[in-house]
Amino acid sequence: MNGYEVWGWGDASDAPTRAALEQLAPFVTATTGVATQSPEEPRATPDPAPPRRVLPASLEHLGSADPADRTRHGIGRAYRDLIRGIRAELPDLPDTVVRPTSEQDVVDVLDWATTTGTAVIPFGGGSSVVGGVEPRGLDNSLSLDLSRLEGLIEVDQTSRAVRLRAGTFGPAAEAALKPHGLTLRFYPQSFERSTVGGWIATRAAGHFSTRLTHIDDLVESVRAVTPIGAWESRRLPGSGAGPSPDRMLLGSEGTLGIVTEAWLRAQPRPTHRWAATLAGTWSQGASAVRALVQSGLQPAACRLLDPVEASLSGTLSSGQAALVLGLESLGPPLDGEITQALEVCRGAGLTVLEQGLRGQAGDAWRSTFVRAPYLRETLVLLGVLVETFETAVTWDRFDELVGSVTTVVTEALQQVCGGGSVGCRLTHVYPDGAAPYFTVIAPARRGSEIAQWDEIKAAASDALAAACGTITHHHAVGRDHRPWYDRQRPDAFATALSATKSALDPSGILNPGVLLG
């Protein structure tokens, strides 16, 4: 079995070749400061053990026990997943992959799974980086792949909302909306291989820094199937009628029900755009960002990169922090907003490097953002430990969190890897806080990479909790974040969530080990 089809981000043509890796190695060392190793040759993935449980005849037409299919659905796209995929060390795999083509199929699968005690793990694009799609430690399971439950169902031009099936991938959603002159304006880094249902289930965030950043902001109504029946909220622009049924499904990660479709708010495509790249110190950049959003401006892009991130992304190599700023408008020109934004930034001490429709530095950042999953594969094959973690914190705790987390993780890298670097950037900003996103790059010890990362990740997560940050701003909880999520949520809420889970999923078949159980 071709290993790349299991662990790779792209298709077979994107698989890194040994010649390309060897050619890139000197550049990686020069850019990251980490000495590379001889390119690792990924192992062929062996066929998994036979399924422990098979589908009944009534569901056979929906299922696949193909070894490659089962293996591909057993991992996500975290660093530990890449390592296990490259080494073909995949002990936990679903017994079958089921692809429903209708909501009734979902109902039938859940009925059978409930009767037999088979765990059901929803699968969209498989881009989870927190252990959200793997059947870790389960006796038997099926992966419920919703990719055939896809497409645009309905467009409400009057309300400017669209009804999409849960298995619709990002590019397909945008392609379907384009003839209607609409866009969701929702582009997570996983855009090409993530789905509408996955965005809702994980409370995903797009790459726009302000305004409509989270999928929460787009959801008008959600329909889901639970083991005890359908769950559909009424379409409303807003409501004060008790706790929101949509909010309960948002971020539920497939533990309460299977999202099958949703009404999402859309908007016309922007008519005016402007971008700028500015330079200064990290402190000056953070002050500028806070002043921008607290002044009422809502930049489409407001990415602050520390010197490490600025250099690694190719945005800026001067040893300064870089602020990549972007504005857009659905109607009038941006002249007033541009003037205000530049005044705020210059007032904070930043220097404008370029501005206009596009610029070289801004293009470098955008290119790195889009290519990041592919670049990470290259680094991992060259023996570089590279992973990220993110959080959010209020402005009053911002400096303390970034400083303490950077110190703790730097010390952990020294102890665990003998060196390495920690970079930080701001991905999303709010009037009351921001979302720092950290990148870790260090020399890996082949054969011990997962243990190395687990130790570093634990130190980082403990530091986030100590600094009053969230364990995740937009990457979900999954199985990897559970210990810190349990500490973050109020005990009374945990009790209420557990009771809800028991009521909706009495047999506990839905994604066991995620959020609860």
C-alpha positions, 0 to 999 in steps of 0.5 A, spaced: 500 500 500 502 506 498 504 510 504 503 517 502 495 516 500 495 514 508 499 520 511 500 525 506 496 532 505 495 531 498 495 526 492 500 521 490 503 527 485 505 531 491 509 526 495 516 528 496 521 525 492 528 523 495 532 527 490 527 533 492 528 532 499 536 532 499 536 538 494 532 542 500 536 540 506 541 545 506 535 551 505 532 547 511 538 548 515 539 555 513 532 557 515 530 553 521 537 552 524 536 545 525 541 540 522 537 535 517 538 528 517 538 523 511 531 523 508 527 518 511 524 512 506 516 511 508 515 504 509 509 501 505 503 500 509 501 493 511 494 490 510 491 491 517 488 485 521 481 483 519 475 487 521 473 485 528 466 486 526 462 486 519 456 490 517 449 487 516 447 485 509 442 491 509 448 496 510 454 492 506 453 497 500 455 503 504 461 500 507 468 498 505 473 494 509 479 495 503 485 495 507 487 502 504 481 505 506 481 503 513 488 505 514 487 512 511 481 513 516 485 511 522 489 517 523 488 525 522 494 530 520 497 531 527 505 531 527 504 524 531 500 522 525 505 523 520 510 519 524 506 513 525 503 514 518 511 514 515 513 508 519 507 504 518 505 504 525 498 504 526 495 500 531 488 503 532 484 502 525 476 502 524 473 495 522 470 498 516 469 505 513 461 507 512 459 512 506 452 514 507 449 517 501 442 520 505 440 522 512 436 515 512 443 511 511 445 515 517 439 513 521 440 506 519 447 506 521 446 509 528 441 504 529 445 498 528 451 501 531 447 502 538 444 495 537 451 492 537 455 497 541 459 499 535 463 506 536 461 511 530 467 516 529 465 521 524 470 523 518 469 529 514 476 530 511 480 527 516 484 533 517 484 533 525 490 535 529 488 533 536 486 525 535 479 527 533 478 521 528 482 515 530 479 509 534 484 510 540 483 504 544 476 501 542 474 494 541 471 495 535 469 501 531 466 504 524 469 511 521 462 514 518 465 518 512 460 523 510 463 525 503 458 522 499 453 527 503 455 533 499 452 539 495 449 545 495 441 544 497 438 551 497 440 558 496 436 564 500 438 570 496 433 574 500 436 572 507 443 571 503 443 564 506 445 557 503 443 550 505 449 545 505 450 538 506 455 536 511 460 532 507 461 538 502 468 540 502 471 547 502 472 548 495 466 545 492 462 549 497 465 556 494 464 553 487 457 552 488 456 559 491 460 562 485 454 562 480 450 566 485 455 571 487 456 569 494 461 566 498 462 563 505 468 567 506 471 561 510 478 559 509 481 555 514 488 552 512 485 545 511 480 548 506 482 544 501 480 537 505 475 539 510 468 539 510 462 543 512 460 538 518 467 538 520 467 546 521 461 545 525 463 539 529 470 542 531 468 550 531 473 551 526 476 558 524 477 561 518 484 565 516 480 572 516 483 575 523 476 579 525 469 579 524 466 573 521 472 568 523 469 562 527 464 558 524 459 560 529 458 566 526 456 563 520 451 558 522 444 560 522 441 553 523 444 546 524 440 539 522 443 533 526 442 525 527 442 522 534 441 515 536 434 518 539 432 522 533 433 528 529 435 535 531 434 541 527 434 548 529 429 553 526 432 558 522 433 565 525 437 571 525 437 571 532 433 568 538 433 569 546 429 563 547 433 559 552 440 556 550 441 555 543 441 548 540 446 550 535 451 552 540 450 545 543 452 542 537 458 547 535 464 544 538 461 537 540 466 533 535 461 528 533 459 526 541 452 528 541 450 527 534 452 527 526 451 533 523 448 532 516 446 539 513 446 546 515 444 553 513 450 558 513 450 565 512 453 568 506 455 574 503 457 578 496 464 577 494 468 583 496 469 589 491 475 592 494 481 590 497 488 593 500 494 590 503 500 592 507 506 589 511 509 593 516 515 592 521 517 593 528 518 590 534 513 584 537 511 589 542 510 595 537 506 590 533 501 587 539 500 594 541 498 596 534 494 590 533 490 592 539 489 599 537 486 597 531 481 592 533 479 597 539 478 603 534 473 599 531 477 597 524 475 590 522 481 588 518 480 582 514 488 580 515 491 582 521 497 577 522 502 579 527 509 574 526 514 575 531 522 575 528 522 567 528 515 566 524 517 572 520 523 569 517 521 562 517 515 564 512 519 568 508 515 574 510 521 578 513 528 576 514 531 583 518 530 580 525 524 584 526 516 582 527 512 583 521 504 585 521 501 583 515 495 587 514 489 587 509 482 590 509 476 589 504 470 592 502 463 590 500 461 596 497 465 603 498 472 604 497 477 603 503 480 610 503 478 612 510 480 605 513 486 605 510 488 612 512 486 610 519 489 603 519 496 606 517 495 612 522 494 607 528 500 603 526 505 608 525 503 611 532 505 604 535 512 605 532 511 600 526 514 602 519 510 601 512 514 596 508 509 595 502 502 597 501 497 596 495 493 591 492 499 585 493 506 586 496 512 581 495 512 580 503 505 579 503 505 574 498 510 570 501 506 569 507 500 567 504 504 562 500 507 559 506 500 559 509 497 555 503 503 550 503 504 549 510 501 542 510 506 540 505 512 543 507 511 540 514 511 533 511 518 535 508 521 537 514 518 531 518 522 526 513 528 530 514 528 529 521 525 535 523 520 536 529 515 541 527 508 542 530 504 547 532 499 549 538 495 555 539 490 558 544 487 565 546 487 570 552 485 577 554 489 583 552 491 584 560 494 577 560 497 577 553 504 579 554 505 574 560 502 568 557 506 569 550 512 570 555 511 564 560 509 559 554 515 561 550 520 560 556 517 554 558 517 551 551 524 553 550 526 550 556 523 543 554 526 543 547 533 544 550 531 538 555 528 534 550 531 535 544 537 539 545 535 545 542 530 548 537 526 554 537 519 557 538 516 562 534 509 566 535 504 569 531 497 572 532 492 569 527 485 572 530 484 578 534 479 581 538 477 588 542 478 584 548 484 579 546 488 575 541 489 568 539 497 566 539 499 561 535 506 557 536 510 554 532 516 549 535 522 547 530 527 542 533 532 536 531 528 530 532 531 523 535 528 518 530 524 513 533 523 517 539 519 523 536 512 521 539 515 521 546 519 527 544 513 531 542 508 528 547 513 531 553 513 538 549 506 538 548 504 537 555 509 542 558 506 547 553 499 545 555 500 546 562 503 553 561 497 555 557 493 553 563 497 556 568 497 563 564 489 562 563 489 561 556 484 556 552 487 549 551 485 551 543 482 557 540 480 553 533 483 546 533 478 542 537 479 538 543 479 531 540 483 526 545 489 529 545 487 535 549 482 532 554 486 532 560 487 540 559 479 541 557 477 537 563 481 542 567 478 548 563 471 547 563 467 548 570 465 542 573 457 543 573 458 544 566 461 537 565 456 534 569 451 537 564 454 535 558 455 528 561 447 528 562 446 531 555 451 525 552 447 520 556 440 522 554 442 523 546 447 517 546 445 512 551 449 507 549 455 511 548 457 509 541 458 516 538 466 518 538 468 515 545 473 518 548 472 525 545 470 531 550 467 525 555 468 518 557 
